[in-house]
Amino acid sequence: MYGKKHSFEKRKKMGKSKTRTGVLYVSKAKNKSCDNGYIWRYKYTDNGKIKSINSVTFKGLREKVLAKNMEWIVLDEQKAMECELL
């Protein structure tokens, strides 16, 4: 999916079937150095290279992504709300 050109509707459809967070491109990754044992990760492509933005909290990740004027696309409102509570 990364690095390929897909229409917005195709990206949303693919994301709905894969996401557990309810937000496109966002995942929860294990990280032993964090107190809670995981980090939130937003993956995107920049000039054909896969890059990511990481944060300890879901809200913090959303703020970082929006500060860079990137897309924060909520696919499932309920899942996204559950992630904010973690």
C-alpha positions, -999 to 999 in steps of 0.1 A, spaced: 0 0 0 28 24 8 44 42 -21 16 33 -45 -10 57 -59 -45 48 -48 -76 69 -49 -89 83 -16 -119 59 -16 -96 29 -22 -74 40 7 -104 43 30 -117 9 20 -83 -8 25 -78 10 58 -112 0 73 -104 -37 69 -69 -34 84 -72 -8 112 -77 -16 148 -74 20 159 -102 34 138 -78 59 121 -61 55 87 -23 49 89 -23 46 127 -11 15 146 -1 5 181 34 -9 183 52 -27 212 80 -7 228 98 -19 259 113 15 267 79 31 273 61 28 307 29 15 291 48 -10 269 37 4 235 37 35 213 13 49 187 27 51 152 15 70 121 31 57 89 32 77 57 53 80 25 75 110 17 92 109 -18 88 71 -20 103 65 15 82 51 44 84 74 74 66 75 107 56 98 135 55 82 170 40 92 203 34 77 237 -3 88 237 -29 86 210 -39 123 215 -3 133 213 1 115 180 -30 133 166 -15 166 176 18 159 160 2 147 128 -21 177 125 8 201 133 25 188 102 -6 195 82 -11 158 74 -43 137 70 -60 124 102 -88 103 87 -111 87 112 -126 55 97 -144 42 128 -153 68 154 -159 42 182 -125 25 178 -108 59 177 -126 70 210 -115 37 227 -79 43 217 -80 78 232 -90 63 265 -60 40 267 
